[in-house]
């Protein structure tokens, strides 16, 4: 079976989001990340009861994906039309459940690049999926965060440290991963020595 799903996990400041967008553009795949799904849920004011119920959550995720496919993935992030405005605001647990369901359904449809902390763990090892980790040294990632956010070095260092801690906690709490390993992925890339464009080319080539 040909690979038609790319799951990109990434460390804070490694450039994983940029890699994902470039790969999606090169392959002509849909691009989906946690922020897009969370923003869709927030702007749509989805009823929490739709997320709490498993079958309704599946239907809701399917609706979000249909709208993304029609409008190009990042429509909500760019000011497009969200789902119908109903109910109250979602809790962070609701959003996480919706993100996970959306990731699973997105992968099932294929021809997609999914950028999320734990997408590879949510989906598991599949023949049609290329699991990628984009990472780098703390120093290089701090520099990238500082430049992107126009932050002082100490604030950038704190952002990277906090991001790494949050990622470790997320993997442990929701997927039982005590220690992340390179063997959890099919491809591990270091953006200290490779540019975002070079990494995107490597990932794209891995799917061809």
Secondary structure, DSSP 8 states (H G I E B T S, - for coil): ----EEEEEE-TTS-HHHHHHHHHHHHT-EEEEHHHHHHHHHHHT--HHHHHSHHHHHHHHHHHHHHHHHHTS-TTTTT---S---S----HHHHHHHHHHHHHHHHHH-SEEEE-TTHHHHH-S-TTEEEEEEE--HHHHHHHHHHHHT--HHHHHHHHHHHHHHHHHHHHHHH--SS--GGG-SEEEETTTS-HHHHHHHHHHHH-
